[in-house]
Every structure is written in C-alpha cells, then in structure tokens.
Amino acid sequence: MPYTELNLDITDEHMALKENAHKFAMEVLRPASIELDAMTPEQVIAAGSPYWDCMKKMYENGYHTVLIPDEYGGLGLDALGVHMVFEEIGYGSAGFAVSIGVSCFSAFYSSLIAEDHHIEKFILPYTRCRDASVMSCWAITEPDHGSDILMPFTDCFHNPKITQQVKAVKKGDRYVLNGQKAAWVSNGTIATQAAVFVNIDPGQGMSGGGIGLIDLTQPGVSRGKPLDKMGQRDLPQGEIYFDNAEIPVEDMIIDPESYEMFTDITLATANACMGAFFTGVAQSAYDLALAYSKERIQGGKRLCDHLTVQKKLFDMFSKVELARAFSRAALQFNLSTTPPKTEYSIASKVFATTSAFEVANDAMQIFGGNGLSKEYPIEKIFRDARASMIEDGSNDILALAAAGLILREE
C-alpha cells in the first residue's frame, strides 16, 4: 500500500517514476519471483524461464540503466530517482533487484572512466540492449575471500600474505587471468561480461589489485553450476573459473595505484543501493502484515485490535521509515560526492537489511502458522531478507570496516 511521502519537495516526475516502478514490481516481478522460488537453480536460468522474461521487460523499461548518465543512453536519474526505482524493484523481488543492479557493473565503471574506447565497447551496447543479452556481474568474491576483500584502508588489505586468488599477469598487450571466483557471484552463471577484481602485484597484498572489464564468453572462462540456496532463489549465482583468460591492457581500467580508492567507491555505491533494495523489502513485509492483521480474526476481534499486535506494527512502521530516510540520504550524498563517505553507505546497508529481516520476522509472527505456509509470500520475503545480511559484505564485518573509517578521521 502507498506510504506517506515525507519529502515535501518531491516532484510529479519522481512520483510518476515511483508509481510506475511499483506497478511493474507487483504485476511482473512479484508473481515471477514466487514462481522462480519453486524452481531448481538450473530451471531458473534455462531458456524460456520467467527470469529471462522479467529481465527483458526491465531492460525494455530502461531499469538496467538507472545508474548510467543520460548522455550515454541511461535514464539519467538523480539520486532520489535511483533510490525510488531500486526500492520499488526490491519491494517486488529482492533477487531481481540485485540481479538488475549488478548487470550494469561494466557499463557503470566505464562511465566513471569515460574514455571513448570503453563508451563504445561497454556502455553503448549495454544501454541500447533491450533483451538482456548484454549483462555484467561483480566478480569479486572468492572461495577464500568474502567480506575481507571489501575492507580497503585496513591492515589486512596491505598484508602481502593475503591476496586475491584470481591473478592477472601482463603479457604484451594482454593480461592473462587464472583463478576462481566463488559461487556467490550474482549473475555469475549467465553474465556475458564482468567487472573482475584481480591481483596484479602480490607484494602489496590485496591493495595490489586491479579491476578489469572482461568478456566472459571467451574460451578461457567457464562457469560452475548455479547455486542452490535458501533465499533469493530468483537471483542466479555461481562460480566463474579463469584458465588463461585474457583482458586487453586497455580494459584493465584500474591498476594497483588506484585499486584501493576504487574498491572504496565500489563499496560505497553497492552498499547504498542495497539500502534502497531492502528498504523496499522491509516495506513489502510491513504492508503484508498490516493488511493481514486487519483481516485475521483471533479472540473474537481482528489481530490489529490486539494491543500487542499494535505495538509490533508500530515498531515495524518505524524501522521502515527510518530505513528509507537513512538510505535515501546516504545514497544521495555518496552518488554526488567523491571520495564518498563510505561509512554512511555501510551503515545504510547494515541498518536497512537488518530492519528488513526484523520486520519480516515480526510479520511472520503476525501471520502465525499461515506465515510458514508457501500459500503466503511472507515466508519467501523472510528468507530473502535473511540473505541480505550476508551478501555485499557480512553486516558484522562491514561494521568493523566502517568503524575503521570513522576512526581514521580523528
């Protein structure tokens, strides 16, 4: 149900953007995500799957270009518009929100570099795509490295004994890649290209990394089986293997000199977007619980007429509104500021994802036994929300990273 918009300066264009995205999320994404939830991971990514139908429709609407400037064919939204679209997509499906979010990684990085070669090779084919045949992923997580790979400006990031497992060695006009990315790479099983985080100089530890834009359709790349997981089953994830795969020198867009800074920018952007996605998830869980509490009769009266349920609904309402206010502020600031204040994006992600899980948990309690049934979507939302406190950096480890950034400013 619609929430009260507290921003008195919001435009008619923003409201139309939000309403259209919400309508799309509920009519297209929510039903498909429930259908995909019951499928095997192999069925989800198979030709003819509802996943591809939904992704194509998102591309047709331009939602894949939310973070791309209009000069390159993107939607060219301001930060508030970005948050509104991502929140509403998250409302319909957390999995689809993450999938469409990471699909832009190669084009997004190229827009930051803004060199003609990358505009022609990565941005324009992506923004012009309307059938989801051009899709990127964020190839960063590895079997032995998860949240620690997202901790720039820490001692472990400079420890030469700790390096990325995917190594890139320069040979002539190419970098040759060998190694493995873990099963948690979103879009990893289906992406045609990737922003891959590699190690170039092991002597510098993780700070000796680089970011390359790589063609994943080349012979030196193979994929693992799609991951079978508890939540966000509508989000394809899986391993990527590099066996003498190649990246042209000009497409290794970030070298060790600027790797730490760009890891920080990436974390700030990704976590801010996660805050938006899971504000939508929290809102969806709250709305379902509120509506159910007005219909369900227990003890001779509606659930919402019981004082304990009223208190629970108020707490849920407060968490959703706080998540929205904070995540909007963090995203608006960090999409407009260089270098970003990454601790605010991290706090936004941690607060919004924790709130989404807590609100979904309370919603399950209001639904009672019915909440455990797949007849109601709340059990899926609960599982999807739980995954969010681990993906894009585990919340407890991210908190330590943010604390380090805060202390650095003293």
N, C-alpha and C positions, 0 to 999 in steps of 0.2 A: 504494500500500500504506500502511497506517496508520503514522504516525510516533509516537515515544515522546513523550508529553505531559510536559514537564518542570515544569509548574506543579502543585505538589502540593496546592494549594488549590482546584483546579478542581472544579466541581460536576457532579453527574449531569445536571443540566439543560443545562449547557454541552456535555457530551459528546454528549448526545442531539441537541442542535442541530447540532453539527458533523457527526455521523454522517448525519443526515437530509439536510443540505445536500450532503455529499459524494456520497451515493447519488443525489440528484437531479442533481447536476452530471455524474456519469458515465453515468447511464441516459438522461437527457434532453438536457442541454446539449452534451456532447461529440459524440455522433453527429450532432446537428443542425448543430453548428458546422462539422463536416467536410463535410457536405452543402452548407451555405451557402458554404463556401470555394470550391467549384467553380462557383458561380453568378455571373452578372453582377450588378452592384450594383442594377440595375433589378429583376431577379428576386428578389433578397433582400427587397426591401420590398413586393413585389407581394402582393395579397390571396391567401391560401392558402399563402403561403411558410412553411417551418418556423420562420422568425424569429418570426412572429406566434404560432404555436402555443407556442413556448417562452416568449415574453414573457407570454402569457396564463397559462401554468402558473406562472410566477414570481409574477405578481400573485395568483393563486389561493392560493399559499403565503404571501403577505404579504411576500415578499422585497423588493418595491418600497418597503416602509415601514420598512426596517431602521433608518434614521436619524430616524424620526418618533416622538415620545413616545407612549406608550400612551394618554395622556389624549385624544389626537386620533385614536385608532384605529390607531396604529402598533404595531409589535411591541414597542416599549419595551425594547429590549435594552440591557444595559450595554455598555461599550466593548469588553470582551473578546468578548462575543457578536457584536457588529458585526464585529470582525476575523475571527472564526471563519467566519461566513457568507460574508463577502466573499472570504476566502482560498479557501474551497471552491468558490465560484462561479468564481473565477479559475482554479482547478485544472481545471475543466471547459471553460472558454472565457473567454479574456481579453476578447473582443469583447462577449459577453453581460454580463460583469462591469461593463464601462464603461457599457454601454447602460442597465442597470438602475440603476447608480449615479447617472447624470445625470438619469434620469427623475424624480427627486424634487426637483429644484432649486427649483421654485416653492413646493412644499409645505414644503421644508426652510427656506427663507428666511422663509416665513410663520410657521413655528413659532418662529423667533428673535424675530420682531416680536410675535407672539401677540396681535394685535388681532382683535376679533370678526369684522370685515368679511373679513379675509384667511383666518381659520379657515373661515368659511362658503364663501368663494369658491374657495380654493385647496387647503386641507388636506383637508377632509372629502370633497369629490368624489374626491380622489386616493386617500385611504386606503380609501374604500368601493369603489373601482374594482376589478374582478376580470377585466376583459377587455383591459387595456392600451389602452383608448380615451382615457384621460387620461394624457398623457405630457409631461414637460417636457424642456428641454435647457439647457445652459450656453452662452448666446450671447455669447461674449466675444472669441474670436479673429477677426481681420480680415485682409484682404489685405495690408495694410502693417504689421500689428502681430500678433506672435505672443507669444513669451516676454516681450518688453518690457512688455506690458500687465499682467504679473504681478509687477512689481517696485516695490511701494509703498515709501516711505521712501528712495527713491533720487533723485539729481538729475534724471535723465531724466523721472521721474514728475511733476516740477513745472515742466518746461520748456514754456512756452506755445507753442513751435513744434512740439510733439509732442502731438497729441490723438487721441482715438478718432475713427474715421471715421464711426460712426453718431452723428448729432447729434440731440438732443432739445430742442425749443423749446416753452416753455409758452405755450399759447393758451387762456385762460379756465380751464375745469375739466379740460383735457386737455394732455398732452404729445404733440407731433407728431414722429414719428421719420422720418428719412431717412438712407439709407446702406446698407452691405452688411457682413454677417458672412461670414467665409471658409468655404471648403469643408471645413474640419476640425472644424466644429461637430458633435459626436456627437449623434445623434438629430435633427440639423438638418432632414433631409428628411421626417421623419414626426411630429415633436412637435406637440402641439396647443397648447402654451404654452411660454414661455421665461422664464428669468431673464436679461434682456438688459442688458448693460453698455454704457452710452452716455456721451456727453459733453454736459454741461449748460452748463458755463462754460469756454469755450476759453481764457480768460485765465489759468486755473490749470493748463493742461496736462492731463495725464491725471488728476491729482488733482481736477480739476473735473468728475469723472464722477458718474454715478448708476446705480442698479440698479432696473430696473422689471420688474414681472411683466406679461407681455403675452400677449394672445390671438393665436395665430399663424394662426387660421382666418379672420381678418378680411380684407376686400378689399385693404388696403394692404400685405399681406405676400405675397411669392412665394418660391419655392424654386428653387435650381439643381438640376442633375442629380446623382444620387448619385455620390459619389467612387469611382473605380476605383483600388484601391491594393494594395500588396504584402502587407500583413499585416492582421490583424483585419478580414477581409472580411465577417465576420458582424456587424460594427458599422456601421450606416448613418451616413454622414456627408455633409454637403453644405451649400451656401451658403444664406443667408437674406437676402432683399432687403426693405428697408423703403422704401415710397413713400407718404409721408404717412400712415403707420400711426399709430394712436393708443393711448395709455395714459392711463386716468383718473388724475388727480392723486394720488388716494389709493393708487394701485398703484405709484407711483414711490416705493418703500419706502426707498430710500437716496439722499440728496442729497449734494452736494459736501462738506458739513461732516463727514460720517461715511464717505464713499466709500473713503478710503484705509484706514481701520481695517477696513471690511468686506471689502475686497479681500484684506487680510492674513488675516482669518478664513477667507475662502473658500479661499485658497491652502493654509492650514494643514489644513483639513478635506479638501480634494481630494487633496492630496499624501499625507496619512496613509492615505486609502483606497486610493490607488494602491500604497502599500507593501504593504497587505494583498492586493490583487488579484494582484500579481506575485510575492509570496511563494508564492501558490498555483501560479502558472505555473512558478516555479523548482522547486517540489516535484514537479509533474507531469513535468517534463523529467527530473529525477533518477530518479524512480520508473521511467520507461520505460527509461532507460539501465541501471539496476541490474538490472531484470528481463531485459533483452536480453542483458546480459553474462553472466548465469547460464545462458543457453540456447545462445548462439552458440559454436561450436567453431572455433578457429583454432590452427594449430600443434599439433594433437593434444590441446588442452585448452580448457576454457571461457575465454572472454575474461577473466572475473573472476579467473582463476587466474594471469594475467599481472601482474607487479608494476607495470608502467607503468599498466595499467588500474586497479589497486587504488589507486594514488596519485591518479589522476584522480577516482575515485569518492569518495575521502576529501575532496578539495578541494571537490567539488560538494556533498557532505553538509554540510560546514562552512558553505558560503555560504548554503545553505537555512536551516539552523538559526540562523545569525546574522541573516539577513533576518527570520525570524519573531520572534526575540526583540526586535530593534530596532523593527520596525514595530508590534508589539503595544504596546511601551512608549510610542512616540510617539503612537499613536492614543489609547491610554488616557489619557495626560496631556492631550493637546490637545482631546479631546472633553469634558474635565472642567474646563478652565482658560480663563478669559477675563481679559486677552487671551492668546492662545495663544503658545507658543514655536515660532514658525513654522519656525525653522531646523532643529528636530528633525524636523518633518514633511517638510521638503525633503530632509534627509539620509536619512530613511527611504525616500522615493520614489527618490532617486538610487541608494542602495545596493541596494534590492530590485529595481529594474528592471535595473540593471547586472548584478546577480547572476543574475537570470532569463535575461538574454541570454548571460552567460558559461556558465551551467550548460547552457542549451540548445545552445550551441556545442560544449561538451565532449560532450554527449550525441550530437550529430551525428557527432562524431569516433569515438565508441564504436560507433555504428551503421555507420560506414563508408559504402560505396556505398549500402547499403539506406536510410541516413538521407536520401539525396537523393530517394528514391522516395516518391511520394504514397501508396504502399501502407502506409506507417507515418506516424503522426500527428506525429512529432518535427519534420519539416520545416515543418509548419504552426506548431507551437509556437515554433520558431526565428524564423519571420517575425513572429509576433505579439509575441514578446519584443523584437525589434528596434524595433518601432514605439513601444514604451513609453518608450524613452529620449529621445523627441522630444515625445510628447503630454503634455498637462498641464504644459507648460513643458519646454524642452530642458534636459537634465541639466547641461550646462556653464553655461548662463545661470542656471539655478536655483542652482547652486553659488555664483555670484557674488552673487546676491541673498541667499543665506544668509550668506555671508561679510560682507556689509554689515550684516546684522542682528547678527552676532556682534560686529563692531567697534563698533557703536552702544552696546553695553552696557559698554564700557570706561570 
